[in-house]
Amino acid sequence: MQLTINGLASKNIFQVSLADSDLQKTMLNLFREKEIPIASSCRGERICHKCVINDDLLSCAITVSDFIFKHGNIVDVSYL
């Protein structure tokens, strides 16, 4: 399985291959582990609201599997 991450500001596109072990991680943790830049000053505690993806989702509040189930495999990050 693979995610496509679109950097809307930079026009960069990242292709991320997912292992089964990635599915239960939050999107924020996945981005960090794959070294994809993402803003977050609260370290995933759902306070700062800087880690927004797809216009209105906090990447620290949704697992990879839930994201894929509800939104598909394309992630948009406006500032990236």
N, CA, C and O atoms as CSV, one atom per row, in Angstrom:
chain,resi,resn,atom,element,x,y,z
A,1,MET,N,N,0.854,-1.170,0.000
A,1,MET,CA,C,0.000,0.000,0.000
A,1,MET,C,C,0.901,1.234,0.000
A,1,MET,O,O,2.018,1.211,0.516
A,2,GLN,N,N,0.388,2.300,-0.587
A,2,GLN,CA,C,1.187,3.505,-0.719
A,2,GLN,C,C,0.334,4.754,-0.506
A,2,GLN,O,O,-0.846,4.782,-0.854
A,3,LEU,N,N,0.954,5.791,0.073
A,3,LEU,CA,C,0.330,7.105,0.204
A,3,LEU,C,C,1.025,8.072,-0.729
A,3,LEU,O,O,2.239,8.007,-0.921
A,4,THR,N,N,0.246,8.966,-1.305
A,4,THR,CA,C,0.793,10.064,-2.081
A,4,THR,C,C,0.572,11.326,-1.270
A,4,THR,O,O,-0.561,11.653,-0.919
A,5,ILE,N,N,1.654,12.038,-0.971
A,5,ILE,CA,C,1.585,13.254,-0.171
A,5,ILE,C,C,1.928,14.427,-1.056
A,5,ILE,O,O,3.045,14.531,-1.564
A,6,ASN,N,N,0.960,15.316,-1.238
A,6,ASN,CA,C,1.118,16.477,-2.097
A,6,ASN,C,C,1.446,17.707,-1.270
A,6,ASN,O,O,0.685,18.082,-0.378
A,7,GLY,N,N,2.562,18.327,-1.559
A,7,GLY,CA,C,2.896,19.611,-0.965
A,7,GLY,C,C,2.293,20.697,-1.840
A,7,GLY,O,O,2.814,20.980,-2.918
A,8,LEU,N,N,1.217,21.302,-1.399
A,8,LEU,CA,C,0.500,22.262,-2.242
A,8,LEU,C,C,1.305,23.538,-2.488
A,8,LEU,O,O,1.215,24.116,-3.571
A,9,ALA,N,N,2.082,23.986,-1.514
A,9,ALA,CA,C,2.877,25.207,-1.682
A,9,ALA,C,C,4.100,24.951,-2.564
A,9,ALA,O,O,4.407,25.749,-3.449
A,10,SER,N,N,4.786,23.855,-2.325
A,10,SER,CA,C,6.045,23.574,-3.027
A,10,SER,C,C,5.859,22.782,-4.309
A,10,SER,O,O,6.760,22.726,-5.146
A,11,LYS,N,N,4.695,22.174,-4.463
A,11,LYS,CA,C,4.410,21.268,-5.586
A,11,LYS,C,C,5.220,19.975,-5.499
A,11,LYS,O,O,5.283,19.222,-6.471
A,12,ASN,N,N,5.843,19.707,-4.340
A,12,ASN,CA,C,6.555,18.447,-4.132
A,12,ASN,C,C,5.556,17.330,-3.898
A,12,ASN,O,O,4.516,17.526,-3.271
A,13,ILE,N,N,5.887,16.170,-4.408
A,13,ILE,CA,C,5.060,14.986,-4.221
A,13,ILE,C,C,5.928,13.892,-3.622
A,13,ILE,O,O,7.003,13.585,-4.137
A,14,PHE,N,N,5.459,13.316,-2.541
A,14,PHE,CA,C,6.156,12.223,-1.873
A,14,PHE,C,C,5.327,10.956,-2.037
A,14,PHE,O,O,4.111,10.972,-1.841
A,15,GLN,N,N,5.974,9.880,-2.390
A,15,GLN,CA,C,5.345,8.563,-2.434
A,15,GLN,C,C,5.870,7.785,-1.229
A,15,GLN,O,O,7.078,7.596,-1.084
A,16,VAL,N,N,4.968,7.340,-0.374
A,16,VAL,CA,C,5.367,6.644,0.848
A,16,VAL,C,C,4.787,5.234,0.825
A,16,VAL,O,O,3.572,5.041,0.796
A,17,SER,N,N,5.680,4.264,0.839
A,17,SER,CA,C,5.254,2.867,0.935
A,17,SER,C,C,4.964,2.555,2.394
A,17,SER,O,O,5.718,2.936,3.289
A,18,LEU,N,N,3.871,1.865,2.614
A,18,LEU,CA,C,3.434,1.563,3.977
A,18,LEU,C,C,3.602,0.091,4.301
A,18,LEU,O,O,3.264,-0.782,3.502
A,19,ALA,N,N,4.125,-0.165,5.472
A,19,ALA,CA,C,4.165,-1.518,6.019
A,19,ALA,C,C,2.923,-1.702,6.892
A,19,ALA,O,O,2.291,-0.722,7.286
A,20,ASP,N,N,2.581,-2.927,7.188
A,20,ASP,CA,C,1.432,-3.182,8.064
A,20,ASP,C,C,1.593,-2.467,9.402
A,20,ASP,O,O,0.612,-2.004,9.984
A,21,SER,N,N,2.816,-2.378,9.884
A,21,SER,CA,C,3.066,-1.739,11.180
A,21,SER,C,C,2.815,-0.231,11.143
A,21,SER,O,O,2.656,0.386,12.196
A,22,ASP,N,N,2.776,0.367,9.967
A,22,ASP,CA,C,2.510,1.808,9.844
A,22,ASP,C,C,1.034,2.152,10.016
A,22,ASP,O,O,0.705,3.295,10.335
A,23,LEU,N,N,0.166,1.213,9.817
A,23,LEU,CA,C,-1.271,1.493,9.763
A,23,LEU,C,C,-1.846,1.998,11.079
A,23,LEU,O,O,-2.820,2.751,11.063
A,24,GLN,N,N,-1.284,1.616,12.204
A,24,GLN,CA,C,-1.808,2.048,13.502
A,24,GLN,C,C,-1.127,3.302,14.044
A,24,GLN,O,O,-1.488,3.794,15.113
A,25,LYS,N,N,-0.155,3.814,13.318
A,25,LYS,CA,C,0.508,5.062,13.714
A,25,LYS,C,C,-0.379,6.238,13.361
A,25,LYS,O,O,-1.235,6.138,12.482
A,26,THR,N,N,-0.175,7.352,14.045
A,26,THR,CA,C,-0.869,8.562,13.608
A,26,THR,C,C,-0.194,9.057,12.338
A,26,THR,O,O,0.962,8.734,12.067
A,27,MET,N,N,-0.921,9.833,11.577
A,27,MET,CA,C,-0.343,10.414,10.368
A,27,MET,C,C,0.858,11.282,10.729
A,27,MET,O,O,1.856,11.286,10.009
A,28,LEU,N,N,0.771,12.016,11.837
A,28,LEU,CA,C,1.883,12.859,12.279
A,28,LEU,C,C,3.138,12.016,12.513
A,28,LEU,O,O,4.218,12.374,12.043
A,29,ASN,N,N,3.007,10.916,13.226
A,29,ASN,CA,C,4.166,10.056,13.490
A,29,ASN,C,C,4.713,9.430,12.214
A,29,ASN,O,O,5.926,9.278,12.066
A,30,LEU,N,N,3.833,9.071,11.303
A,30,LEU,CA,C,4.284,8.532,10.020
A,30,LEU,C,C,5.103,9.575,9.268
A,30,LEU,O,O,6.179,9.265,8.757
A,31,PHE,N,N,4.607,10.803,9.197
A,31,PHE,CA,C,5.342,11.875,8.516
A,31,PHE,C,C,6.726,12.040,9.146
A,31,PHE,O,O,7.726,12.136,8.434
A,32,ARG,N,N,6.781,12.072,10.445
A,32,ARG,CA,C,8.067,12.249,11.137
A,32,ARG,C,C,9.019,11.097,10.847
A,32,ARG,O,O,10.196,11.320,10.564
A,33,GLU,N,N,8.519,9.872,10.915
A,33,GLU,CA,C,9.377,8.709,10.677
A,33,GLU,C,C,9.879,8.643,9.242
A,33,GLU,O,O,10.985,8.164,8.994
A,34,LYS,N,N,9.090,9.111,8.313
A,34,LYS,CA,C,9.481,9.103,6.896
A,34,LYS,C,C,10.214,10.388,6.503
A,34,LYS,O,O,10.529,10.602,5.333
A,35,GLU,N,N,10.484,11.247,7.509
A,35,GLU,CA,C,11.213,12.504,7.315
A,35,GLU,C,C,10.538,13.444,6.318
A,35,GLU,O,O,11.190,14.079,5.489
A,36,ILE,N,N,9.216,13.511,6.425
A,36,ILE,CA,C,8.429,14.458,5.632
A,36,ILE,C,C,8.084,15.618,6.551
A,36,ILE,O,O,7.473,15.412,7.600
A,37,PRO,N,N,8.460,16.826,6.179
A,37,PRO,CA,C,8.258,17.978,7.070
A,37,PRO,C,C,6.781,18.206,7.405
A,37,PRO,O,O,5.924,18.246,6.521
A,38,ILE,N,N,6.515,18.352,8.672
A,38,ILE,CA,C,5.157,18.684,9.120
A,38,ILE,C,C,5.265,19.524,10.390
A,38,ILE,O,O,6.057,19.226,11.284
A,39,ALA,N,N,4.475,20.552,10.449
A,39,ALA,CA,C,4.510,21.460,11.601
A,39,ALA,C,C,3.757,20.839,12.777
A,39,ALA,O,O,2.703,20.224,12.612
A,40,SER,N,N,4.323,21.017,13.953
A,40,SER,CA,C,3.660,20.618,15.186
A,40,SER,C,C,4.495,21.130,16.343
A,40,SER,O,O,5.656,20.752,16.492
A,41,SER,N,N,3.911,21.984,17.156
A,41,SER,CA,C,4.655,22.478,18.316
A,41,SER,C,C,4.207,21.797,19.611
A,41,SER,O,O,4.838,21.984,20.652
A,42,CYS,N,N,3.141,21.021,19.563
A,42,CYS,CA,C,2.645,20.365,20.777
A,42,CYS,C,C,3.012,18.887,20.834
A,42,CYS,O,O,2.613,18.185,21.763
A,43,ARG,N,N,3.764,18.411,19.853
A,43,ARG,CA,C,4.218,17.017,19.800
A,43,ARG,C,C,3.076,16.001,19.776
A,43,ARG,O,O,3.170,14.928,20.373
A,44,GLY,N,N,2.022,16.349,19.093
A,44,GLY,CA,C,0.935,15.395,18.922
A,44,GLY,C,C,-0.111,15.382,20.012
A,44,GLY,O,O,-0.874,14.420,20.114
A,45,GLU,N,N,-0.173,16.418,20.830
A,45,GLU,CA,C,-1.151,16.453,21.916
A,45,GLU,C,C,-2.463,17.138,21.520
A,45,GLU,O,O,-3.304,17.395,22.381
A,46,ARG,N,N,-2.644,17.428,20.262
A,46,ARG,CA,C,-3.883,17.997,19.701
A,46,ARG,C,C,-4.189,19.396,20.246
A,46,ARG,O,O,-5.354,19.762,20.401
A,47,ILE,N,N,-3.147,20.170,20.535
A,47,ILE,CA,C,-3.335,21.498,21.096
A,47,ILE,C,C,-3.049,22.596,20.082
A,47,ILE,O,O,-3.819,23.550,19.969
A,48,CYS,N,N,-1.952,22.473,19.343
A,48,CYS,CA,C,-1.498,23.588,18.504
A,48,CYS,C,C,-2.251,23.711,17.174
A,48,CYS,O,O,-2.338,24.808,16.622
A,49,HIS,N,N,-2.789,22.619,16.657
A,49,HIS,CA,C,-3.534,22.599,15.392
A,49,HIS,C,C,-2.697,23.046,14.200
A,49,HIS,O,O,-3.228,23.614,13.246
A,50,LYS,N,N,-1.392,22.793,14.250
A,50,LYS,CA,C,-0.505,23.137,13.143
A,50,LYS,C,C,-0.319,21.997,12.153
A,50,LYS,O,O,0.144,22.224,11.035
A,51,CYS,N,N,-0.664,20.797,12.536
A,51,CYS,CA,C,-0.388,19.622,11.704
A,51,CYS,C,C,-1.582,19.245,10.819
A,51,CYS,O,O,-1.884,18.067,10.634
A,52,VAL,N,N,-2.239,20.244,10.290
A,52,VAL,CA,C,-3.448,20.027,9.490
A,52,VAL,C,C,-3.096,19.433,8.121
A,52,VAL,O,O,-2.167,19.880,7.449
A,53,ILE,N,N,-3.862,18.419,7.735
A,53,ILE,CA,C,-3.767,17.826,6.406
A,53,ILE,C,C,-5.165,17.825,5.796
A,53,ILE,O,O,-6.164,17.853,6.514
A,54,ASN,N,N,-5.227,17.792,4.495
A,54,ASN,CA,C,-6.500,17.765,3.768
A,54,ASN,C,C,-7.484,18.821,4.274
A,54,ASN,O,O,-8.670,18.541,4.446
A,55,ASP,N,N,-6.993,20.007,4.504
A,55,ASP,CA,C,-7.761,21.207,4.871
A,55,ASP,C,C,-8.312,21.249,6.295
A,55,ASP,O,O,-8.415,22.334,6.867
A,56,ASP,N,N,-8.671,20.104,6.891
A,56,ASP,CA,C,-9.333,20.190,8.193
A,56,ASP,C,C,-9.068,19.030,9.150
A,56,ASP,O,O,-9.747,18.901,10.168
A,57,LEU,N,N,-8.094,18.191,8.832
A,57,LEU,CA,C,-7.797,17.041,9.694
A,57,LEU,C,C,-6.494,17.263,10.448
A,57,LEU,O,O,-5.498,17.684,9.860
A,58,LEU,N,N,-6.496,16.986,11.725
A,58,LEU,CA,C,-5.247,17.021,12.490
A,58,LEU,C,C,-4.532,15.693,12.273
A,58,LEU,O,O,-5.082,14.629,12.553
A,59,SER,N,N,-3.314,15.765,11.778
A,59,SER,CA,C,-2.576,14.528,11.511
A,59,SER,C,C,-2.229,13.781,12.793
A,59,SER,O,O,-1.948,12.583,12.754
A,60,CYS,N,N,-2.246,14.475,13.926
A,60,CYS,CA,C,-1.962,13.821,15.211
A,60,CYS,C,C,-3.191,13.112,15.775
A,60,CYS,O,O,-3.089,12.392,16.769
A,61,ALA,N,N,-4.338,13.307,15.156
A,61,ALA,CA,C,-5.582,12.766,15.696
A,61,ALA,C,C,-6.182,11.650,14.849
A,61,ALA,O,O,-7.267,11.156,15.153
A,62,ILE,N,N,-5.483,11.251,13.793
A,62,ILE,CA,C,-6.038,10.213,12.927
A,62,ILE,C,C,-4.940,9.205,12.588
A,62,ILE,O,O,-3.815,9.575,12.251
A,63,THR,N,N,-5.292,7.936,12.685
A,63,THR,CA,C,-4.329,6.896,12.327
A,63,THR,C,C,-4.253,6.772,10.813
A,63,THR,O,O,-5.141,7.222,10.089
A,64,VAL,N,N,-3.199,6.168,10.365
A,64,VAL,CA,C,-3.013,5.957,8.932
A,64,VAL,C,C,-4.163,5.116,8.378
A,64,VAL,O,O,-4.713,5.435,7.324
A,65,SER,N,N,-4.524,4.051,9.080
A,65,SER,CA,C,-5.606,3.188,8.580
A,65,SER,C,C,-6.940,3.928,8.525
A,65,SER,O,O,-7.686,3.766,7.560
A,66,ASP,N,N,-7.257,4.734,9.534
A,66,ASP,CA,C,-8.500,5.505,9.509
A,66,ASP,C,C,-8.483,6.536,8.388
A,66,ASP,O,O,-9.497,6.749,7.723
A,67,PHE,N,N,-7.333,7.178,8.176
A,67,PHE,CA,C,-7.235,8.150,7.097
A,67,PHE,C,C,-7.522,7.480,5.758
A,67,PHE,O,O,-8.328,7.977,4.972
A,68,ILE,N,N,-6.867,6.359,5.499
A,68,ILE,CA,C,-7.045,5.666,4.216
A,68,ILE,C,C,-8.491,5.215,4.053
A,68,ILE,O,O,-9.063,5.364,2.973
A,69,PHE,N,N,-9.085,4.673,5.094
A,69,PHE,CA,C,-10.467,4.198,5.027
A,69,PHE,C,C,-11.437,5.343,4.706
A,69,PHE,O,O,-12.346,5.176,3.892
A,70,LYS,N,N,-11.246,6.496,5.339
A,70,LYS,CA,C,-12.183,7.609,5.179
A,70,LYS,C,C,-11.851,8.559,4.031
A,70,LYS,O,O,-12.750,9.186,3.470
A,71,HIS,N,N,-10.540,8.673,3.667
A,71,HIS,CA,C,-10.144,9.722,2.741
A,71,HIS,C,C,-9.322,9.224,1.544
A,71,HIS,O,O,-8.986,10.017,0.665
A,72,GLY,N,N,-9.002,7.961,1.494
A,72,GLY,CA,C,-8.207,7.429,0.383
A,72,GLY,C,C,-6.718,7.552,0.649
A,72,GLY,O,O,-6.293,7.723,1.791
A,73,ASN,N,N,-5.934,7.464,-0.408
A,73,ASN,CA,C,-4.486,7.431,-0.228
A,73,ASN,C,C,-3.771,8.711,-0.677
A,73,ASN,O,O,-2.557,8.694,-0.881
A,74,ILE,N,N,-4.491,9.793,-0.830
A,74,ILE,CA,C,-3.892,11.068,-1.225
A,74,ILE,C,C,-4.014,12.049,-0.061
A,74,ILE,O,O,-5.104,12.312,0.446
A,75,VAL,N,N,-2.862,12.582,0.346
A,75,VAL,CA,C,-2.793,13.524,1.469
A,75,VAL,C,C,-2.331,14.871,0.920
A,75,VAL,O,O,-1.321,14.941,0.221
A,76,ASP,N,N,-3.059,15.934,1.231
A,76,ASP,CA,C,-2.671,17.283,0.835
A,76,ASP,C,C,-2.196,18.059,2.053
A,76,ASP,O,O,-2.873,18.107,3.079
A,77,VAL,N,N,-1.011,18.672,1.923
A,77,VAL,CA,C,-0.463,19.502,2.993
A,77,VAL,C,C,-0.229,20.880,2.395
A,77,VAL,O,O,0.619,21.044,1.518
A,78,SER,N,N,-0.978,21.870,2.867
A,78,SER,CA,C,-0.975,23.180,2.209
A,78,SER,C,C,0.357,23.907,2.287
A,78,SER,O,O,0.755,24.541,1.310
A,79,TYR,N,N,1.062,23.840,3.412
A,79,TYR,CA,C,2.303,24.604,3.580
A,79,TYR,C,C,3.533,23.864,3.062
A,79,TYR,O,O,4.594,24.470,2.916
A,80,LEU,N,N,3.414,22.586,2.786
A,80,LEU,CA,C,4.564,21.769,2.373
A,80,LEU,C,C,4.944,22.068,0.941
A,80,LEU,O,O,5.890,21.479,0.417
